[in-house]
Amino acid sequence: MVNNITTLSEARYCAGMGVHYLGFSPQSIDAKTAQDITGWLSGPQYFIDVSDLPSIPDLNEYPSEYILISYHQLKELRPDLTKKIMVKVTFDEAMASAANTSAFVIADSWTQYQITQSEITNLIVRINQPESIDELLNTSIAGFMLTGGSESKPGLMEYDHLSTVLEKLEEDN
């Protein structure tokens, strides 16, 4: 997974590297731009990340099958929501049953020990430092979440923060 996609070039890079899920944040990208990006790609599935917002906005305009929310937003879910749920949780929140209510559980600020001891089968580990992936490759987690970057100027973007992890995953495959 790569979250916070803001440009077509970044989305194309990720899709070309085999990323299965691309995420958009309404704080960083409007629905029209997200629609334009998804219109050019095939392969990845999409999610909208509202986990840092105070409440869950109307998301019908965003092209996504999934919604990423925080543990505290679980109580705000409307019965008419048709998107599959991803929940970003701390270790303590995960133990309080969030793992049973979502398609994926995003491990937010977990220790290496908590990750390896977890029995959650749909666990996605957020990677902030690419070197930490080596320790996690032989665990039973479902995957990794990376965060996209931003263009330094139009059309100019570096992918070093993504390529280190994506290339390592490609080698390990």
C-alpha positions in Angstrom: 0.0 0.0 0.0 1.1 3.5 -0.7 -0.9 6.3 1.0 -1.1 10.0 0.2 -0.8 9.7 -3.6 -1.0 13.2 -5.1 0.2 12.9 -8.7 -0.4 10.7 -11.7 3.4 10.1 -12.0 3.6 8.8 -8.5 0.6 6.6 -8.9 2.0 5.2 -12.2 5.4 4.5 -10.5 3.7 2.7 -7.7 1.4 0.7 -10.0 4.4 -0.2 -12.2 6.2 -1.5 -9.0 3.3 -3.8 -8.2 1.7 -1.8 -5.4 -1.8 -3.3 -4.8 -3.5 -0.4 -3.0 -3.1 3.3 -3.6 -4.5 5.9 -1.1 -5.8 9.4 -1.4 -6.2 11.9 1.4 -8.9 14.6 1.0 -6.5 17.0 2.8 -4.0 16.5 0.0 -6.0 15.9 -3.2 -9.5 16.7 -4.4 -11.9 14.2 -5.7 -11.6 15.3 -9.4 -7.8 14.8 -9.4 -8.2 11.4 -7.7 -10.7 10.5 -10.4 -8.3 11.7 -13.1 -5.5 9.6 -11.7 -7.5 6.4 -11.3 -8.9 6.9 -14.9 -5.3 6.4 -16.2 -4.4 3.3 -14.2 -5.4 -0.3 -14.1 -4.4 -2.8 -11.5 -4.3 -1.2 -8.1 -7.3 -0.8 -5.8 -7.9 2.5 -4.1 -8.7 3.8 -0.6 -9.5 7.2 0.8 -7.7 8.1 4.1 -9.8 10.1 6.5 -8.1 8.7 9.6 -6.6 12.2 10.6 -9.9 14.1 10.1 -12.1 14.9 13.1 -15.1 13.3 11.3 -15.8 11.1 8.3 -16.9 13.3 5.4 -19.1 12.3 2.4 -16.8 10.3 0.2 -19.0 9.3 -2.7 -17.0 11.4 -5.2 -13.7 9.7 -4.5 -12.9 6.6 -6.5 -12.2 4.1 -3.8 -13.3 0.7 -2.7 -11.9 1.1 0.8 -11.9 3.8 3.5 -9.1 4.2 6.1 -10.3 5.4 9.4 -8.9 5.7 12.9 -10.1 3.5 15.7 -12.0 6.4 17.2 -14.0 6.9 14.0 -15.5 3.4 14.1 -18.4 4.7 16.1 -19.2 7.2 13.3 -19.7 4.7 10.6 -23.0 5.1 8.8 -25.0 2.0 7.8 -25.2 3.2 4.2 -21.4 3.2 3.8 -20.6 0.9 1.0 -16.8 1.0 1.2 -14.7 -1.7 2.9 -13.1 -0.6 6.2 -9.4 -0.3 7.0 -8.7 0.8 10.6 -5.5 2.5 11.7 -4.9 1.5 15.3 -2.4 1.5 18.1 -1.5 -1.9 19.6 -3.9 -1.5 22.6 -6.7 -0.5 20.2 -6.1 -3.6 18.1 -6.4 -5.8 21.1 -9.7 -4.1 21.9 -11.2 -5.8 18.8 -10.6 -3.5 15.9 -9.0 -6.4 14.1 -12.4 -8.1 13.8 -14.2 -5.2 12.2 -12.2 -4.3 9.1 -10.7 -5.6 5.9 -7.2 -4.5 7.1 -5.7 -3.3 10.3 -3.0 -0.7 9.9 -0.4 -0.9 12.7 0.3 2.6 13.7 3.4 3.1 16.0 3.7 -0.5 17.0 7.0 -1.9 18.3 8.8 -4.7 16.5 7.8 -7.0 19.4 4.1 -6.2 19.1 4.1 -6.8 15.4 5.8 -10.2 15.6 3.6 -11.3 18.6 0.4 -10.2 17.0 -1.9 -12.9 15.7 -3.9 -10.5 13.5 -4.0 -12.0 10.0 -5.0 -8.8 8.2 -2.2 -6.6 9.7 -0.6 -4.0 7.5 2.6 -2.4 9.0 3.2 1.3 8.3 6.9 1.7 7.3 8.4 5.1 8.1 12.0 4.1 7.8 12.9 1.8 4.8 15.6 -0.1 6.7 13.0 -1.5 9.1 11.5 -3.7 6.4 14.3 -6.3 6.7 13.2 -7.3 10.2 9.6 -7.7 9.0 10.0 -9.7 5.8 9.7 -13.1 7.5 6.7 -12.3 9.7 3.1 -13.3 9.0 1.8 -9.8 8.3 -0.4 -9.1 5.3 1.7 -6.2 3.9 3.2 -2.8 4.3 2.0 0.8 4.0 4.2 3.5 2.7 3.5 7.2 2.3 3.8 9.0 -1.0 5.8 12.2 -1.4 5.2 15.6 -3.1 6.7 17.1 -6.2 9.5 19.6 -5.6 8.3 21.3 -8.8 5.7 20.3 -11.4 6.9 17.0 -13.0 9.9 16.6 -10.6 9.5 14.0 -7.9 11.9 11.7 -6.2 10.9 8.1 -5.3 13.9 7.1 -3.1 11.6 6.7 -0.1 9.4 4.3 -2.0 12.0 2.6 -4.2 14.1 1.3 -1.3 11.2 -0.7 0.1 9.5 -1.6 -3.2 12.7 -3.0 -4.7 13.4 -5.0 -1.5 9.9 -6.5 -1.7 10.4 -7.3 -5.4 13.7 -9.1 -4.5 12.1 -11.0 -1.7 9.3 -12.2 -3.9 
